[in-house]
Amino acid sequence: MTSKFGQSLAFAALATALTGPPVTGFTLVRIRPGSIYDKMGLKAGDTITAVNGRPIHGAEDEKNFTRLATTKGHLVIDLKRADGPKKIVYDVK
């Protein structure tokens, strides 16, 4: 299911779909080339399962990720990718 928040981002840099039920993350459906998400190394098809150690359980966590990704600070992103689990560490400047 695609959340309304993810749908609203379809025209921005990122489009997402929550995974579940129960919700265990959100899958990146589309990433605009050159966006902050592209620069982080995220790819369409990645499922983000936790951000800064906090598991993703719903749309509010999805919104929190987008807020953190556009605010200065340190991000640790746990995700599932086709070739296995990954951890991305990124400093937003």
N, C-alpha and C positions, 0 to 999 in steps of 0.2 A: 504494500500500500504506500502511496506517496503522500506525505504530509502536506498540508496547505502551505507550511513554511517552505518545504522543499519545492513545491510548485511555484511559489513566488520567486524563488531563486533561479528558476529556469532561464530567466532573461538576464540574470546577473552572472556571477562567476561560478556558481555551484548549483547543481540540482541533486537532490537526495531522495531516498526512499527508506523508511524505517523497516527493519527486519523483525520478523516475529509473527504472531505472538508466541511466547512473551517477547517483548522488545529486548534485543541483545546487542543492538548497534544500529547504524544506518549506513546504507550503501550509497556510494557516490555514483550517480548516474551520468553526470556530465560535468566536465571542468573546462572552463574557458582557458585557452592557451594564454600564457603570460599573467594569469591571475595569481594571487597570493597562494592559492591552493596548488596550482601548477608549480610554483616556485618551491613549495614545501616538498614536492616529490609525490604528491597524491595523484592517483590515477582513477579513471572511471572504472568501476567494478570493485574498488577497495571498499571494505566494510569496516568502518571505524567502530571499535568496541569499547574504547576508554580514552579519556583525555585527562592528562595530568593525574593519572591513577584513579580517576572516577569513572566507573562503568556507565555506559549509555543505556538508559532505561526508557526513554521516551522523547517526545518532541521538545520538551524543555531542555534536555541535555543537548539535543541537536542545535537548538538556538544558542545555547551557551558556547558550544564549539565555534560557531560562526562569530560570536562576539569576541571570544578569545583570539581567534585567528586574525581579527582586524584591530586588535589592541596590542600595544607594546608589551612584550613579555616572553617568557619561556614556555614552550609547549612540548609535551611528550605525548605522542599520539600512538596508541596501540591499534593495530588494524589487522584484518585478514585479507590476504591477497591470494590469487590463484596458486601461486607458488609457495604459499605458507604464511604463517604469522610474521608480522614486521613491527618494528618500533621506529618511529620517526621523531627525531628531536630537532626542534626548529626555534630559533629566536626571532620573534616578530619585531621589526624595527620601525 
